[in-house]
Amino acid sequence: MKTNVFDVASYILQQQGEMSAMKLQKLVYYSQAWSLVWDDRPLFGEKIEAWANGPVVRELYDSHRGRFSVNADMFSSCATGQLNQEQVETINAVLYTYGDKSPQWLSDQTHSEQPWIEARKGLDDSARGNEEISLATMSEYYSSIR
């Protein structure tokens, strides 16, 4: 069984505790991005979309829709529990770097980076959009800044 976005979200919340849904979405995004660079493979298969407030995984959003804060118990029934040691180390490194940042800082940061900007091309900053942020764009961009 392959890992999914809920495995990553559950692990992040187990390590960091309850947090805003927006912060979780950004930490999941950065976990995916750095896994592409460091491990040469995606952590999960769900698409990441370029929404007005930054990168969002729709399946994760649908499971916390209407909630400001989220905790690990919310996603345990959707998680496979299949994270391996390499994946855990990647997520831990992301949490070490980004885990103490505010949700707004994380959102602003993603807005300044090429993968989100490219996926939002032609859209107003506040316009709704659901264009996919491609794994190739993420890998290329984050490889260049490592």
Phi, psi and omega in degrees: 000133181277154175289157178228177183299331181288330174299314181294313180299315180298316180297314179303314182290327175296323182280323188256341184085183181303143180206175178289151178299324180296317179296317179301314180302319182288323178292324175296316178301310181294328176297317177296314183301311184285334173296322178299323182280307187281322186255353179061032178198153178287151175284325185213163186265346181294145180288152172250128182253150181267089179273170182302324181269012178116190182294137181218136170265114187302318181299320177292316178302314181301330182276344177240009181311134178086357180250140175279314182246155183227157176221168187300327182298334183295334187246000186298327181286341181264343184280149178268341183073026188254019179294133177264177185299319179298317179294317178299317180296321178296311180298318178300320179295321177296316180295325178297320183278317189248349189297334181266002181278151179285158176303319181293320178299314180298317179297313178300320180298313181296328180291340181266359186254147188305318183302316179290315181301314181296317181291335181267003184310129179088353179256144172297150181306323183265358182289146175291146178197154180221027177297141179285139170273113188288147177298324180297316179296317179299311182299314181298313183295307185290332174296325183285342182252358185292000000 
